[in-house]
Amino acid sequence: MPDDIRFSDFTTAEKARVAALTARMAKRGLAGDSVDISDLQRRIERIENTARRRKQQNT
């Protein structure tokens, strides 16, 4: 499927941002199940969409 992106499709800065956001999500997850992490998930999805658009333009 051409829409699939791999971690290698991200730039170095995007990889760092995704890793930092994932760490923040994990930290919030430790606080309990009632903590909202949807804002961080949306930020990661935006980064993924940017990488996906860049990959489609290059192919």
LUMTIMI-657029 format. One record per residue (C-alpha): residue number from 1; residue in one letter; x negated, y, z. Coordinates in Angstrom, 3 decimals. Layout:
! LUMTIMI-657029
(voza NUM; "A"; (X; Y; Z))
...
***
This chain:
! LUMTIMI-657029
(voza 1; "M"; (0.000; 0.000; 0.000))
(voza 2; "P"; (-1.560; 3.344; -0.995))
(voza 3; "D"; (-0.111; 5.188; 2.024))
(voza 4; "D"; (-2.186; 3.166; 4.448))
(voza 5; "I"; (-4.951; 5.103; 6.086))
(voza 6; "R"; (-7.916; 3.694; 7.921))
(voza 7; "F"; (-10.022; 5.254; 10.614))
(voza 8; "S"; (-12.744; 5.711; 7.999))
(voza 9; "D"; (-10.388; 8.028; 6.058))
(voza 10; "F"; (-10.571; 10.610; 8.851))
(voza 11; "T"; (-13.234; 13.293; 9.017))
(voza 12; "T"; (-15.586; 13.310; 11.990))
(voza 13; "A"; (-13.674; 16.197; 13.571))
(voza 14; "E"; (-10.341; 14.409; 13.090))
(voza 15; "K"; (-11.747; 11.262; 14.685))
(voza 16; "A"; (-12.868; 13.265; 17.695))
(voza 17; "R"; (-9.492; 15.006; 18.007))
(voza 18; "V"; (-7.593; 11.690; 17.774))
(voza 19; "A"; (-9.877; 10.135; 20.388))
(voza 20; "A"; (-9.402; 13.090; 22.748))
(voza 21; "L"; (-5.635; 13.097; 22.290))
(voza 22; "T"; (-5.499; 9.336; 22.846))
(voza 23; "A"; (-7.444; 9.774; 26.083))
(voza 24; "R"; (-5.009; 12.475; 27.196))
(voza 25; "M"; (-2.090; 10.164; 26.373))
(voza 26; "A"; (-3.680; 7.406; 28.460))
(voza 27; "K"; (-4.231; 9.788; 31.354))
(voza 28; "R"; (-0.603; 10.893; 31.237))
(voza 29; "G"; (0.451; 7.263; 30.998))
(voza 30; "L"; (-1.234; 6.585; 34.320))
(voza 31; "A"; (1.099; 9.120; 35.920))
(voza 32; "G"; (4.071; 6.873; 35.215))
(voza 33; "D"; (6.623; 5.853; 32.636))
(voza 34; "S"; (8.717; 8.988; 33.042))
(voza 35; "V"; (5.966; 11.301; 31.733))
(voza 36; "D"; (6.588; 12.678; 28.247))
(voza 37; "I"; (3.752; 12.121; 25.753))
(voza 38; "S"; (5.706; 12.936; 22.582))
(voza 39; "D"; (3.894; 16.258; 22.089))
(voza 40; "L"; (0.547; 14.475; 21.881))
(voza 41; "Q"; (2.005; 11.826; 19.574))
(voza 42; "R"; (3.229; 14.548; 17.199))
(voza 43; "R"; (-0.228; 16.143; 17.151))
(voza 44; "I"; (-1.798; 12.800; 16.210))
(voza 45; "E"; (0.845; 12.266; 13.517))
(voza 46; "R"; (-0.020; 15.664; 12.013))
(voza 47; "I"; (-3.684; 14.700; 11.868))
(voza 48; "E"; (-2.739; 11.391; 10.223))
(voza 49; "N"; (-0.563; 13.181; 7.666))
(voza 50; "T"; (-3.428; 15.513; 6.781))
(voza 51; "A"; (-5.762; 12.548; 6.245))
(voza 52; "R"; (-3.106; 10.749; 4.199))
(voza 53; "R"; (-2.566; 13.781; 1.925))
(voza 54; "R"; (-6.316; 14.172; 1.442))
(voza 55; "K"; (-6.661; 10.493; 0.542))
(voza 56; "Q"; (-3.826; 10.706; -1.994))
(voza 57; "Q"; (-5.390; 13.770; -3.651))
(voza 58; "N"; (-8.750; 12.026; -3.973))
(voza 59; "T"; (-7.307; 8.913; -5.613))
***
